[in-house]
Each structure stands twice: as structure tokens, then as C-alpha cells.
Amino acid sequence: QVQPAESGGGVVQAGDSLTLSCSVSGGTFVGDDMVAWYRQAPGKEREVIGTITWDAGSRHYADSTRGRFAIYRNYHENRAWLHMNGLRPENRAIYYCNRRRGYVVYWGRGTQVTVCS
């Protein structure tokens, strides 16, 4: 069973930076796979943060996160990262990664990020 897994969440202060990691058990990131990061704040719908294609490393970001958030992938560790700068209390959410291969998407279970003012 392919299962992405996020890690690195926690409680931080406003203005801090935080890096989340996404790995996948039962499978790997290869070729044209796309890794996407999403977040879901309390009472809100899940929204996309950005994506990265595995081999090409092409990145796209949502307007709300462009400039403060950055997505990377480590080819040899087979892991993707979400680096977040200047966190704000409104960035409190559960952060998810997923792996898309063609039409098949596998989701992680999420990691909680809480930002204190």
C-alpha cells in the first residue's frame, strides 16, 4: 500500500520558519510523479499550496503562498520538502502531501502546524 507521510509539524511562533517533509512508504517518487502540498485550516476547505514534478523539478505555487513558501525535492533521499518562512497565526492548519501518478493520487495523513502570536 502506497502511503505518503508528512513530518515536521509542530508549534512555532509568528515569524518563524518551518520545514515539512514528505516521504512515501510502499512506493517511491519517480519520473513524472507530481508531489503536491495542501493545507486545511480549521473550518475551511483544503487548499493547494504548490506542486513539484519529480524528475523535472518544475514548481507551481498558489498565489497565497508564493514568495514565502518553497517546495523542494531531494532526489537521492526520495523525499519532498515544504519550507515555510514568516509563518502567521492564520497559517495554522493540517498540512498534507500527496503523490499523483497519472490519475492515481495517494494522500498522506497530514501534520499539524500551529503558529502562536
N, C-alpha and C positions, 0 to 999 in steps of 0.2 A: 504494500500500500504506500503510494507516494504521499508524503506528508511534509509540507513546508513547516518550518518552525522559526518563530521570531524570538529574539532575546535582546536584552539590554535596556528594557524599560525600567522605570523607577520614578522616584520623586526628586524633582530638581527645583531650583529657584528660578524665578523670572530672569531672563537674560543669559541663562546657562546654555551650554551646548550639550548635545547628547547624540550618541551614535547607536543605532539599532542594527542588528544583524539578522539575516535571513539565510537559513540553510535548508536542505531538503533531505529527509531520510527516505529510504526505499526508492531512491532515484537520484538524478543529478540535473544540473543545468547544462545544457549543450546547445550548440548550433543556433537555430532561430528561436529558441525559447525566449519568452519575454517574462521578466520579473517586474511585478508591479507592487507599489506600496500604496496602501489605503489607510484611512483613519476613520473612526467613528466616535464622535463626541457624544456625551450624554444627551439623549433626546433628539439626536439628529441622525440623518441618513449617512451611510458610509460614503465617503468621497475619495476620489483618487488623488494621490499626492504626485505621483510620477511613475515613469516606467523606464526600463532599460532593456535593450535586446542583448542577448548573451554574447554571441560572437562579435557582432559589430560594435557593441557598446554604445549604441545610439540612445540618447536620453530625451525624454519629453517630460515637462512639468506642468502641473496645473498653475494657473495664474496666481492663486492664493499662496503658493509656496515657492514660486520661482525666485531665486536670489538668496533665500535663507536656508532652503533645504537642498541637499545634493545626494544623488544616488550613485553608488559605485558598485563595481563587482570585482572580486578577486578571482581571477581565472583558476589559479592553482589551488586555492582553498575551496573553490566551488561554492562561493558564498557571496551574497549581495549585502550592501550596506545602505542605510539611510542616515545621513549626517544632518543634524538639525542645529542651526545657530539661532541665537536670540529668541529662545523659547518664551512664550507668553502664556498667561493663565488660560487663555482661550484655546491653546493647543492641547489642553488636557483631553485625552482620548485613548481609545484602544487602537493600536497601530497593527496593521496586518500586512503580510506579504502574500503574494500568490505567484504561482508558476503557470504560465499559459503556453501550451504546446498545441498549435493548431487551434481546434475548437475546445480542447480539454483544459480546464482550469482547476488547479488544486489550491486550496486556501490553507494558510496557517491558522492557528487558534488565537493569535493576537498577543500583544504585550502592552500592558498599561503604562501610560506616561502621564504623570501628574505634575503640573507646574504651579508652584506656590508663589504668591505675590509678595 
